[in-house]
């Protein structure tokens, strides 16, 4: 086991406390990941020193959670959470302890933690403190609650979802006793804020085993017990997974292939496509999981574009010219879904072509060539947002001296943008003003080609 740069950089903090007569150890995920040789996301420290003693020991601290014994120490530009050894009791709403008692026993502190693989500590000399068998569980590939599984999950019901995340991320089997406790207490998820569930699901889909997480979630039916009901296709897909009837081959293969996508947002989009969610259901999912509205809008755009492109593919590639196909693509991008959604759809479709049945047909070579054409058309658009046009709304208004500003002006500008994107007019001021006159007189027929 080798020490990472992150642990080496934090080591002086342990020495400072030890020199003052306190016990101090690295604890939790940084110990687990060091043993596994993984890159550390953060470094947590536990100590017998009381919060005020930690504050006195270091020149730059932030009192982030004094009631729970946590002080953030700033050292060489990095922040470290340093928490006093403690025990917990009387959990409120199956999530947070109402009583915290500071103790001097490291083992007592480790006993309050969730799983054995997260309940190990490391001293400054590299000695591993492992009273509950976390190291052996890592070697056996086993996820197991510390002590009484029923007690651990009832203390903090979010641990039910975290069990799935850790099992998927570290390719672990869930111990029989822990699994049975998960099934017994999954109804407690109704007490957990959707933000917390959403954060765990985000980590699952961004992790190293999103398809394993999907399998565990399906087998446990956890998403049927959340505080707010999630879209029906999620439960329906899980039911198919659990039944003797095999999942739809394309869906199963797509879920197993999520790991091929490097960006979490692309994985979410691919998952929703695989489950055949429409744009409204994708938005509902992200809204209920309390994700940012920008993420919900982007997901809805990608799903909407996907469903329309499926219609395009199914209409028959051999019967349309390349220009007709790419013009339809431009209209969807500029008039409806946007360039960001188009780029994401192309990334997802190239990585998981199984999401588009046409790409699996006898015409797959032709279809892949079409993707190349669509990407080229996207990358060579002369304009795709209004501010890229060589003419402004005020220019058009000035030319129409007998008209007042109104909805017609916005419609005309959008028509100019689409005409420019389609290549029907150069992105030049006078050419655009001339076309604006024709559009105001004739409507979009002034430039449209039949598709």
C-alpha beads as a LAMMPS data file, in Angstrom:
LAMMPS data file: protein, C-alpha beads

451 atoms
450 bonds

1 atom types
1 bond types

-500.0 500.0 xlo xhi
-500.0 500.0 ylo yhi
-500.0 500.0 zlo zhi

Masses

1 110.0

Atoms # bond

1 1 1 0.000 0.000 0.000
2 1 1 1.505 3.298 -1.110
3 1 1 0.708 6.733 0.228
4 1 1 -0.868 9.211 -2.146
5 1 1 0.284 12.809 -2.452
6 1 1 -3.003 13.849 -0.823
7 1 1 -2.301 11.814 2.321
8 1 1 1.332 12.900 2.435
9 1 1 0.272 16.544 2.237
10 1 1 -2.191 16.075 5.113
11 1 1 0.215 14.100 7.319
12 1 1 1.591 17.188 9.171
13 1 1 -1.916 17.816 10.578
14 1 1 -1.811 14.467 12.377
15 1 1 1.651 15.271 13.722
16 1 1 0.480 18.639 15.102
17 1 1 -2.263 16.977 17.142
18 1 1 -0.074 14.074 18.245
19 1 1 2.549 16.524 19.521
20 1 1 -0.182 18.034 21.695
21 1 1 -0.994 14.648 23.158
22 1 1 -4.085 13.829 21.092
23 1 1 -4.853 10.827 18.937
24 1 1 -5.399 11.668 15.270
25 1 1 -6.044 9.364 12.316
26 1 1 -7.126 9.360 8.717
27 1 1 -10.557 7.822 8.532
28 1 1 -13.292 6.636 6.190
29 1 1 -13.172 6.798 2.419
30 1 1 -9.571 7.991 2.131
31 1 1 -8.398 4.884 4.010
32 1 1 -10.563 2.570 1.916
33 1 1 -9.384 4.099 -1.361
34 1 1 -5.741 4.125 -0.270
35 1 1 -5.943 0.384 0.409
36 1 1 -7.509 -0.123 -3.024
37 1 1 -4.955 2.115 -4.744
38 1 1 -7.605 4.546 -5.962
39 1 1 -7.300 8.298 -6.340
40 1 1 -8.558 10.145 -3.266
41 1 1 -11.434 12.584 -3.558
42 1 1 -10.897 14.049 -0.091
43 1 1 -9.049 13.370 3.143
44 1 1 -10.952 13.207 6.443
45 1 1 -9.337 13.202 9.866
46 1 1 -10.751 12.048 13.206
47 1 1 -9.220 12.984 16.515
48 1 1 -9.617 12.711 20.271
49 1 1 -9.134 16.491 20.477
50 1 1 -12.286 18.490 21.214
51 1 1 -13.337 21.076 18.607
52 1 1 -11.966 23.981 20.623
53 1 1 -8.649 22.130 20.999
54 1 1 -8.489 21.628 17.229
55 1 1 -9.141 25.339 16.699
56 1 1 -6.370 26.184 19.153
57 1 1 -3.921 23.858 17.392
58 1 1 -4.134 25.407 13.913
59 1 1 -3.850 28.997 12.701
60 1 1 -6.582 28.836 10.076
61 1 1 -9.806 27.005 10.864
62 1 1 -13.486 27.270 9.958
63 1 1 -16.124 26.182 12.515
64 1 1 -18.235 24.287 9.983
65 1 1 -20.073 21.927 12.345
66 1 1 -19.114 22.482 15.953
67 1 1 -22.300 20.887 17.286
68 1 1 -21.236 17.645 15.603
69 1 1 -17.556 18.077 16.409
70 1 1 -16.386 19.101 12.943
71 1 1 -13.833 21.819 12.258
72 1 1 -12.455 22.576 8.796
73 1 1 -8.697 23.136 8.860
74 1 1 -7.036 25.031 6.017
75 1 1 -3.518 23.795 5.322
76 1 1 -1.364 24.787 2.333
77 1 1 -4.381 25.864 0.330
78 1 1 -6.352 22.665 0.982
79 1 1 -9.270 22.149 3.367
80 1 1 -9.625 19.144 5.658
81 1 1 -12.592 18.157 7.784
82 1 1 -11.389 17.236 11.253
83 1 1 -14.010 15.617 13.505
84 1 1 -13.800 14.751 17.176
85 1 1 -14.372 11.095 18.074
86 1 1 -18.048 10.794 18.902
87 1 1 -21.002 8.521 19.457
88 1 1 -24.523 9.237 18.242
89 1 1 -27.988 8.421 19.512
90 1 1 -31.675 9.337 19.144
91 1 1 -31.739 9.788 15.373
92 1 1 -34.351 12.212 14.050
93 1 1 -36.445 11.405 10.965
94 1 1 -34.194 8.403 10.271
95 1 1 -31.444 10.723 9.067
96 1 1 -29.618 12.888 11.603
97 1 1 -28.615 12.307 15.226
98 1 1 -30.259 14.558 17.772
99 1 1 -27.581 13.751 20.349
100 1 1 -23.818 13.634 19.834
101 1 1 -21.411 12.751 22.613
102 1 1 -17.698 13.382 22.213
103 1 1 -15.516 10.454 23.298
104 1 1 -11.828 9.582 23.377
105 1 1 -12.194 6.052 21.988
106 1 1 -11.385 5.590 18.296
107 1 1 -13.196 2.232 18.192
108 1 1 -16.356 3.818 19.596
109 1 1 -16.174 6.418 16.828
110 1 1 -15.715 3.790 14.132
111 1 1 -18.697 1.822 15.455
112 1 1 -21.132 4.632 14.498
113 1 1 -20.163 4.485 10.820
114 1 1 -22.155 2.806 8.060
115 1 1 -20.192 -0.027 6.410
116 1 1 -17.100 -1.928 7.454
117 1 1 -15.145 -0.755 4.399
118 1 1 -15.728 2.833 5.577
119 1 1 -14.971 2.076 9.227
120 1 1 -11.210 1.790 9.063
121 1 1 -8.660 4.305 10.250
122 1 1 -4.983 4.849 9.468
123 1 1 -2.403 6.230 11.869
124 1 1 0.460 8.491 10.874
125 1 1 2.826 5.508 10.708
126 1 1 0.554 3.686 8.249
127 1 1 -0.950 1.277 10.781
128 1 1 -4.519 0.291 9.864
129 1 1 -7.088 0.266 12.667
130 1 1 -9.832 -2.142 11.577
131 1 1 -11.956 -3.427 14.477
132 1 1 -14.900 -4.542 12.310
133 1 1 -13.204 -6.454 9.493
134 1 1 -13.361 -3.914 6.707
135 1 1 -10.069 -5.025 5.201
136 1 1 -11.216 -8.653 5.030
137 1 1 -14.520 -7.544 3.494
138 1 1 -12.661 -5.591 0.809
139 1 1 -10.605 -8.682 -0.017
140 1 1 -13.744 -10.834 -0.153
141 1 1 -15.598 -8.257 -2.234
142 1 1 -18.313 -7.825 0.396
143 1 1 -20.330 -4.822 1.560
144 1 1 -21.493 -5.242 5.147
145 1 1 -22.965 -2.922 7.746
146 1 1 -20.987 -2.237 10.887
147 1 1 -22.531 -4.235 13.726
148 1 1 -26.323 -4.582 13.594
149 1 1 -27.489 -3.869 10.022
150 1 1 -31.056 -3.070 11.150
151 1 1 -29.759 -0.479 13.613
152 1 1 -27.371 1.124 11.113
153 1 1 -30.039 1.516 8.418
154 1 1 -32.693 2.785 10.795
155 1 1 -30.270 5.373 12.185
156 1 1 -29.809 6.871 8.735
157 1 1 -32.087 5.566 5.989
158 1 1 -29.959 7.214 3.303
159 1 1 -27.508 4.371 3.965
160 1 1 -29.971 2.109 2.135
161 1 1 -29.228 3.965 -1.109
162 1 1 -25.552 4.421 -0.271
163 1 1 -25.242 0.629 0.015
164 1 1 -26.204 0.330 -3.653
165 1 1 -23.749 3.056 -4.643
166 1 1 -20.819 1.456 -2.840
167 1 1 -21.678 -2.048 -4.061
168 1 1 -21.764 -0.800 -7.663
169 1 1 -18.720 1.448 -7.469
170 1 1 -16.467 -1.170 -5.846
171 1 1 -17.960 -4.294 -7.488
172 1 1 -19.023 -5.707 -4.133
173 1 1 -21.613 -8.284 -3.147
174 1 1 -23.995 -7.089 -0.473
175 1 1 -23.835 -9.333 2.596
176 1 1 -26.962 -11.412 3.156
177 1 1 -27.774 -9.773 6.495
178 1 1 -27.274 -6.283 5.087
179 1 1 -29.376 -7.079 2.005
180 1 1 -32.244 -8.430 4.091
181 1 1 -32.110 -5.292 6.247
182 1 1 -32.236 -3.129 3.111
183 1 1 -35.412 -4.885 1.984
184 1 1 -36.956 -4.679 5.449
185 1 1 -36.337 -0.965 5.868
186 1 1 -36.589 0.419 2.312
187 1 1 -39.903 2.052 3.266
188 1 1 -37.890 4.475 5.406
189 1 1 -36.758 6.197 2.207
190 1 1 -40.065 8.072 2.395
191 1 1 -38.407 10.138 5.155
192 1 1 -35.351 11.079 3.089
193 1 1 -35.254 14.375 1.185
194 1 1 -35.251 13.898 -2.573
195 1 1 -32.158 16.104 -2.829
196 1 1 -30.200 13.478 -0.889
197 1 1 -31.512 10.624 -3.021
198 1 1 -30.742 12.641 -6.149
199 1 1 -27.159 13.230 -5.026
200 1 1 -26.640 9.503 -4.495
201 1 1 -28.117 8.650 -7.900
202 1 1 -25.886 11.270 -9.515
203 1 1 -22.846 9.609 -7.944
204 1 1 -24.033 6.193 -9.124
205 1 1 -24.462 7.219 -12.734
206 1 1 -21.144 9.098 -12.735
207 1 1 -19.324 6.203 -11.056
208 1 1 -17.454 3.201 -12.372
209 1 1 -20.437 0.827 -12.290
210 1 1 -23.653 2.556 -13.419
211 1 1 -25.085 -0.658 -14.854
212 1 1 -24.421 -2.530 -11.601
213 1 1 -26.172 0.270 -9.725
214 1 1 -29.147 -0.070 -12.075
215 1 1 -29.242 -3.806 -11.393
216 1 1 -29.165 -3.353 -7.599
217 1 1 -31.833 -0.641 -7.747
218 1 1 -34.054 -2.872 -9.853
219 1 1 -33.584 -5.896 -7.619
220 1 1 -34.254 -3.931 -4.419
221 1 1 -37.121 -1.799 -5.842
222 1 1 -35.762 1.122 -3.827
223 1 1 -36.983 3.760 -6.265
224 1 1 -40.566 2.722 -5.589
225 1 1 -40.225 3.905 -1.978
226 1 1 -38.917 7.447 -2.398
227 1 1 -40.633 10.402 -0.773
228 1 1 -41.952 11.554 -4.151
229 1 1 -43.102 9.125 -6.845
230 1 1 -40.707 8.928 -9.802
231 1 1 -41.802 8.421 -13.445
232 1 1 -43.549 5.102 -14.101
233 1 1 -41.082 3.842 -16.772
234 1 1 -38.432 3.469 -14.062
235 1 1 -40.575 1.051 -12.069
236 1 1 -41.721 -0.726 -15.242
237 1 1 -38.131 -1.311 -16.376
238 1 1 -37.182 -2.570 -12.917
239 1 1 -40.123 -4.980 -12.953
240 1 1 -38.991 -6.406 -16.293
241 1 1 -35.487 -6.807 -14.916
242 1 1 -36.740 -8.723 -11.874
243 1 1 -39.136 -10.973 -13.780
244 1 1 -38.298 -14.177 -15.615
245 1 1 -39.043 -12.312 -18.815
246 1 1 -35.755 -10.845 -20.091
247 1 1 -35.485 -7.108 -20.452
248 1 1 -35.794 -5.739 -23.955
249 1 1 -32.398 -6.554 -25.480
250 1 1 -31.685 -3.009 -26.630
251 1 1 -32.549 -1.576 -23.215
252 1 1 -30.357 -4.016 -21.336
253 1 1 -27.419 -3.587 -23.706
254 1 1 -27.711 0.199 -23.562
255 1 1 -27.716 0.220 -19.756
256 1 1 -24.711 -2.104 -19.685
257 1 1 -22.941 0.247 -22.110
258 1 1 -23.409 3.460 -20.103
259 1 1 -19.800 3.138 -18.962
260 1 1 -18.750 3.945 -22.559
261 1 1 -19.874 7.541 -21.988
262 1 1 -17.470 9.708 -20.021
263 1 1 -19.831 12.560 -19.124
264 1 1 -22.529 12.013 -16.455
265 1 1 -25.073 14.133 -18.335
266 1 1 -24.600 11.942 -21.405
267 1 1 -25.176 8.857 -19.245
268 1 1 -28.399 10.295 -17.865
269 1 1 -29.606 11.074 -21.386
270 1 1 -28.681 7.585 -22.614
271 1 1 -30.454 5.980 -19.662
272 1 1 -33.629 7.959 -20.321
273 1 1 -33.446 7.056 -24.005
274 1 1 -32.975 3.375 -23.147
275 1 1 -36.015 3.481 -20.858
276 1 1 -38.033 5.241 -23.593
277 1 1 -38.788 8.260 -21.424
278 1 1 -40.268 11.191 -23.298
279 1 1 -39.154 14.772 -22.692
280 1 1 -41.889 15.401 -20.113
281 1 1 -40.946 12.290 -18.131
282 1 1 -37.260 13.181 -18.257
283 1 1 -38.061 16.644 -16.935
284 1 1 -40.273 15.154 -14.229
285 1 1 -37.463 12.830 -13.145
286 1 1 -34.929 15.647 -12.814
287 1 1 -37.418 17.973 -11.141
288 1 1 -38.318 15.351 -8.519
289 1 1 -34.640 14.623 -7.869
290 1 1 -34.182 18.376 -7.325
291 1 1 -31.570 18.811 -10.011
292 1 1 -30.897 22.265 -11.418
293 1 1 -33.456 23.531 -13.912
294 1 1 -30.735 23.972 -16.535
295 1 1 -29.992 20.244 -16.309
296 1 1 -33.692 19.390 -16.635
297 1 1 -34.047 21.605 -19.697
298 1 1 -30.984 20.142 -21.363
299 1 1 -32.118 16.556 -20.692
300 1 1 -35.574 17.314 -22.082
301 1 1 -34.003 18.832 -25.204
302 1 1 -31.794 15.796 -25.847
303 1 1 -34.671 13.356 -25.296
304 1 1 -36.986 15.419 -27.495
305 1 1 -34.400 15.563 -30.267
306 1 1 -33.792 11.823 -29.929
307 1 1 -37.442 10.936 -30.344
308 1 1 -37.782 13.161 -33.395
309 1 1 -34.619 11.717 -34.921
310 1 1 -36.004 8.207 -34.367
311 1 1 -39.006 9.274 -36.441
312 1 1 -36.647 10.616 -39.085
313 1 1 -34.663 7.378 -39.201
314 1 1 -37.775 5.232 -39.298
315 1 1 -39.183 7.222 -42.235
316 1 1 -36.665 5.530 -44.545
317 1 1 -33.132 6.668 -45.235
318 1 1 -33.039 5.413 -48.808
319 1 1 -35.930 7.590 -49.899
320 1 1 -34.409 10.939 -48.981
321 1 1 -31.390 12.856 -50.157
322 1 1 -28.580 13.787 -47.818
323 1 1 -29.560 17.467 -48.106
324 1 1 -33.155 16.738 -47.127
325 1 1 -32.028 14.810 -44.061
326 1 1 -29.539 17.410 -42.948
327 1 1 -32.021 20.243 -43.543
328 1 1 -34.482 18.491 -41.226
329 1 1 -31.663 18.227 -38.692
330 1 1 -30.904 21.951 -38.961
331 1 1 -34.563 22.833 -38.427
332 1 1 -34.675 20.732 -35.266
333 1 1 -31.483 22.295 -33.926
334 1 1 -32.088 25.948 -34.767
335 1 1 -35.838 26.010 -34.445
336 1 1 -36.361 23.815 -31.412
337 1 1 -33.658 22.002 -29.443
338 1 1 -30.382 23.917 -29.747
339 1 1 -26.788 23.106 -30.580
340 1 1 -25.852 21.776 -27.124
341 1 1 -28.583 19.133 -27.310
342 1 1 -27.482 18.199 -30.832
343 1 1 -23.862 17.733 -29.803
344 1 1 -24.901 15.616 -26.832
345 1 1 -27.235 13.492 -28.956
346 1 1 -24.439 12.815 -31.424
347 1 1 -22.016 11.825 -28.633
348 1 1 -24.536 9.463 -27.080
349 1 1 -25.633 7.951 -30.383
350 1 1 -22.097 7.343 -31.580
351 1 1 -21.144 5.662 -28.291
352 1 1 -24.394 3.672 -27.996
353 1 1 -25.722 3.174 -31.532
354 1 1 -28.063 0.515 -30.161
355 1 1 -30.290 3.387 -29.003
356 1 1 -31.179 3.941 -32.666
357 1 1 -32.452 0.644 -34.149
358 1 1 -31.761 1.916 -37.673
359 1 1 -28.036 1.859 -36.897
360 1 1 -28.315 -1.887 -36.227
361 1 1 -30.034 -2.661 -39.521
362 1 1 -28.685 -3.722 -42.892
363 1 1 -28.322 -0.025 -43.736
364 1 1 -26.037 0.656 -40.777
365 1 1 -23.159 1.875 -42.959
366 1 1 -25.462 4.344 -44.673
367 1 1 -26.837 5.472 -41.321
368 1 1 -23.399 6.003 -39.828
369 1 1 -22.455 8.032 -42.872
370 1 1 -25.542 10.119 -42.190
371 1 1 -24.344 10.770 -38.641
372 1 1 -21.091 12.050 -40.111
373 1 1 -23.076 14.325 -42.418
374 1 1 -25.219 15.593 -39.541
375 1 1 -22.149 16.343 -37.452
376 1 1 -20.498 18.146 -40.355
377 1 1 -23.637 20.214 -40.928
378 1 1 -23.751 21.078 -37.229
379 1 1 -20.108 22.141 -37.193
380 1 1 -20.470 24.346 -40.273
381 1 1 -23.660 26.219 -39.405
382 1 1 -23.156 29.882 -40.410
383 1 1 -25.377 30.932 -37.475
384 1 1 -27.475 29.152 -34.898
385 1 1 -28.425 31.926 -32.448
386 1 1 -29.809 35.393 -33.183
387 1 1 -26.792 37.320 -31.976
388 1 1 -24.681 35.625 -34.667
389 1 1 -26.784 37.196 -37.441
390 1 1 -25.322 40.112 -39.371
391 1 1 -28.582 41.994 -38.884
392 1 1 -30.392 43.110 -35.728
393 1 1 -34.063 43.486 -34.965
394 1 1 -33.606 47.251 -34.896
395 1 1 -32.293 47.112 -38.493
396 1 1 -35.374 45.244 -39.682
397 1 1 -37.681 47.586 -37.756
398 1 1 -35.990 50.655 -39.246
399 1 1 -36.620 49.279 -42.733
400 1 1 -40.343 48.743 -42.011
401 1 1 -41.214 52.375 -41.405
402 1 1 -44.976 51.808 -41.320
403 1 1 -44.838 49.087 -38.637
404 1 1 -44.562 49.139 -34.856
405 1 1 -42.478 46.573 -32.993
406 1 1 -44.445 43.454 -32.123
407 1 1 -44.509 39.699 -32.326
408 1 1 -43.973 39.874 -36.079
409 1 1 -40.460 41.206 -35.512
410 1 1 -39.374 38.267 -33.357
411 1 1 -40.913 35.838 -35.829
412 1 1 -39.114 37.513 -38.707
413 1 1 -35.759 37.363 -36.901
414 1 1 -36.256 33.668 -36.186
415 1 1 -37.092 33.056 -39.836
416 1 1 -33.928 34.912 -40.873
417 1 1 -31.884 32.774 -38.499
418 1 1 -33.351 29.562 -39.871
419 1 1 -32.867 30.697 -43.470
420 1 1 -29.219 31.522 -42.710
421 1 1 -28.653 28.181 -40.980
422 1 1 -30.204 26.344 -43.952
423 1 1 -27.907 28.192 -46.340
424 1 1 -30.815 29.866 -48.144
425 1 1 -29.259 33.305 -47.624
426 1 1 -25.711 34.460 -46.814
427 1 1 -25.148 35.921 -43.362
428 1 1 -24.776 39.430 -44.751
429 1 1 -26.722 42.479 -43.646
430 1 1 -28.226 43.606 -46.954
431 1 1 -29.085 40.072 -48.056
432 1 1 -30.852 39.488 -44.753
433 1 1 -32.749 42.773 -44.958
434 1 1 -33.907 41.906 -48.468
435 1 1 -35.091 38.501 -47.274
436 1 1 -36.843 40.131 -44.303
437 1 1 -38.937 42.163 -46.767
438 1 1 -39.918 39.006 -48.626
439 1 1 -40.695 37.088 -45.412
440 1 1 -42.941 39.907 -44.162
441 1 1 -44.766 39.799 -47.485
442 1 1 -44.789 36.071 -48.264
443 1 1 -43.980 34.340 -44.945
444 1 1 -41.460 31.515 -44.701
445 1 1 -42.335 30.423 -48.226
446 1 1 -39.939 33.183 -49.268
447 1 1 -37.027 30.811 -48.706
448 1 1 -38.292 27.375 -47.662
449 1 1 -37.418 24.269 -49.592
450 1 1 -39.844 21.342 -49.451
451 1 1 -38.586 18.608 -47.099

Bonds

1 1 1 2
2 1 2 3
3 1 3 4
4 1 4 5
5 1 5 6
6 1 6 7
7 1 7 8
8 1 8 9
9 1 9 10
10 1 10 11
11 1 11 12
12 1 12 13
13 1 13 14
14 1 14 15
15 1 15 16
16 1 16 17
17 1 17 18
18 1 18 19
19 1 19 20
20 1 20 21
21 1 21 22
22 1 22 23
23 1 23 24
24 1 24 25
25 1 25 26
26 1 26 27
27 1 27 28
28 1 28 29
29 1 29 30
30 1 30 31
31 1 31 32
32 1 32 33
33 1 33 34
34 1 34 35
35 1 35 36
36 1 36 37
37 1 37 38
38 1 38 39
39 1 39 40
40 1 40 41
41 1 41 42
42 1 42 43
43 1 43 44
44 1 44 45
45 1 45 46
46 1 46 47
47 1 47 48
48 1 48 49
49 1 49 50
50 1 50 51
51 1 51 52
52 1 52 53
53 1 53 54
54 1 54 55
55 1 55 56
56 1 56 57
57 1 57 58
58 1 58 59
59 1 59 60
60 1 60 61
61 1 61 62
62 1 62 63
63 1 63 64
64 1 64 65
65 1 65 66
66 1 66 67
67 1 67 68
68 1 68 69
69 1 69 70
70 1 70 71
71 1 71 72
72 1 72 73
73 1 73 74
74 1 74 75
75 1 75 76
76 1 76 77
77 1 77 78
78 1 78 79
79 1 79 80
80 1 80 81
81 1 81 82
82 1 82 83
83 1 83 84
84 1 84 85
85 1 85 86
86 1 86 87
87 1 87 88
88 1 88 89
89 1 89 90
90 1 90 91
91 1 91 92
92 1 92 93
93 1 93 94
94 1 94 95
95 1 95 96
96 1 96 97
97 1 97 98
98 1 98 99
99 1 99 100
100 1 100 101
101 1 101 102
102 1 102 103
103 1 103 104
104 1 104 105
105 1 105 106
106 1 106 107
107 1 107 108
108 1 108 109
109 1 109 110
110 1 110 111
111 1 111 112
112 1 112 113
113 1 113 114
114 1 114 115
115 1 115 116
116 1 116 117
117 1 117 118
118 1 118 119
119 1 119 120
120 1 120 121
121 1 121 122
122 1 122 123
123 1 123 124
124 1 124 125
125 1 125 126
126 1 126 127
127 1 127 128
128 1 128 129
129 1 129 130
130 1 130 131
131 1 131 132
132 1 132 133
133 1 133 134
134 1 134 135
135 1 135 136
136 1 136 137
137 1 137 138
138 1 138 139
139 1 139 140
140 1 140 141
141 1 141 142
142 1 142 143
143 1 143 144
144 1 144 145
145 1 145 146
146 1 146 147
147 1 147 148
148 1 148 149
149 1 149 150
150 1 150 151
151 1 151 152
152 1 152 153
153 1 153 154
154 1 154 155
155 1 155 156
156 1 156 157
157 1 157 158
158 1 158 159
159 1 159 160
160 1 160 161
161 1 161 162
162 1 162 163
163 1 163 164
164 1 164 165
165 1 165 166
166 1 166 167
167 1 167 168
168 1 168 169
169 1 169 170
170 1 170 171
171 1 171 172
172 1 172 173
173 1 173 174
174 1 174 175
175 1 175 176
176 1 176 177
177 1 177 178
178 1 178 179
179 1 179 180
180 1 180 181
181 1 181 182
182 1 182 183
183 1 183 184
184 1 184 185
185 1 185 186
186 1 186 187
187 1 187 188
188 1 188 189
189 1 189 190
190 1 190 191
191 1 191 192
192 1 192 193
193 1 193 194
194 1 194 195
195 1 195 196
196 1 196 197
197 1 197 198
198 1 198 199
199 1 199 200
200 1 200 201
201 1 201 202
202 1 202 203
203 1 203 204
204 1 204 205
205 1 205 206
206 1 206 207
207 1 207 208
208 1 208 209
209 1 209 210
210 1 210 211
211 1 211 212
212 1 212 213
213 1 213 214
214 1 214 215
215 1 215 216
216 1 216 217
217 1 217 218
218 1 218 219
219 1 219 220
220 1 220 221
221 1 221 222
222 1 222 223
223 1 223 224
224 1 224 225
225 1 225 226
226 1 226 227
227 1 227 228
228 1 228 229
229 1 229 230
230 1 230 231
231 1 231 232
232 1 232 233
233 1 233 234
234 1 234 235
235 1 235 236
236 1 236 237
237 1 237 238
238 1 238 239
239 1 239 240
240 1 240 241
241 1 241 242
242 1 242 243
243 1 243 244
244 1 244 245
245 1 245 246
246 1 246 247
247 1 247 248
248 1 248 249
249 1 249 250
250 1 250 251
251 1 251 252
252 1 252 253
253 1 253 254
254 1 254 255
255 1 255 256
256 1 256 257
257 1 257 258
258 1 258 259
259 1 259 260
260 1 260 261
261 1 261 262
262 1 262 263
263 1 263 264
264 1 264 265
265 1 265 266
266 1 266 267
267 1 267 268
268 1 268 269
269 1 269 270
270 1 270 271
271 1 271 272
272 1 272 273
273 1 273 274
274 1 274 275
275 1 275 276
276 1 276 277
277 1 277 278
278 1 278 279
279 1 279 280
280 1 280 281
281 1 281 282
282 1 282 283
283 1 283 284
284 1 284 285
285 1 285 286
286 1 286 287
287 1 287 288
288 1 288 289
289 1 289 290
290 1 290 291
291 1 291 292
292 1 292 293
293 1 293 294
294 1 294 295
295 1 295 296
296 1 296 297
297 1 297 298
298 1 298 299
299 1 299 300
300 1 300 301
301 1 301 302
302 1 302 303
303 1 303 304
304 1 304 305
305 1 305 306
306 1 306 307
307 1 307 308
308 1 308 309
309 1 309 310
310 1 310 311
311 1 311 312
312 1 312 313
313 1 313 314
314 1 314 315
315 1 315 316
316 1 316 317
317 1 317 318
318 1 318 319
319 1 319 320
320 1 320 321
321 1 321 322
322 1 322 323
323 1 323 324
324 1 324 325
325 1 325 326
326 1 326 327
327 1 327 328
328 1 328 329
329 1 329 330
330 1 330 331
331 1 331 332
332 1 332 333
333 1 333 334
334 1 334 335
335 1 335 336
336 1 336 337
337 1 337 338
338 1 338 339
339 1 339 340
340 1 340 341
341 1 341 342
342 1 342 343
343 1 343 344
344 1 344 345
345 1 345 346
346 1 346 347
347 1 347 348
348 1 348 349
349 1 349 350
350 1 350 351
351 1 351 352
352 1 352 353
353 1 353 354
354 1 354 355
355 1 355 356
356 1 356 357
357 1 357 358
358 1 358 359
359 1 359 360
360 1 360 361
361 1 361 362
362 1 362 363
363 1 363 364
364 1 364 365
365 1 365 366
366 1 366 367
367 1 367 368
368 1 368 369
369 1 369 370
370 1 370 371
371 1 371 372
372 1 372 373
373 1 373 374
374 1 374 375
375 1 375 376
376 1 376 377
377 1 377 378
378 1 378 379
379 1 379 380
380 1 380 381
381 1 381 382
382 1 382 383
383 1 383 384
384 1 384 385
385 1 385 386
386 1 386 387
387 1 387 388
388 1 388 389
389 1 389 390
390 1 390 391
391 1 391 392
392 1 392 393
393 1 393 394
394 1 394 395
395 1 395 396
396 1 396 397
397 1 397 398
398 1 398 399
399 1 399 400
400 1 400 401
401 1 401 402
402 1 402 403
403 1 403 404
404 1 404 405
405 1 405 406
406 1 406 407
407 1 407 408
408 1 408 409
409 1 409 410
410 1 410 411
411 1 411 412
412 1 412 413
413 1 413 414
414 1 414 415
415 1 415 416
416 1 416 417
417 1 417 418
418 1 418 419
419 1 419 420
420 1 420 421
421 1 421 422
422 1 422 423
423 1 423 424
424 1 424 425
425 1 425 426
426 1 426 427
427 1 427 428
428 1 428 429
429 1 429 430
430 1 430 431
431 1 431 432
432 1 432 433
433 1 433 434
434 1 434 435
435 1 435 436
436 1 436 437
437 1 437 438
438 1 438 439
439 1 439 440
440 1 440 441
441 1 441 442
442 1 442 443
443 1 443 444
444 1 444 445
445 1 445 446
446 1 446 447
447 1 447 448
448 1 448 449
449 1 449 450
450 1 450 451
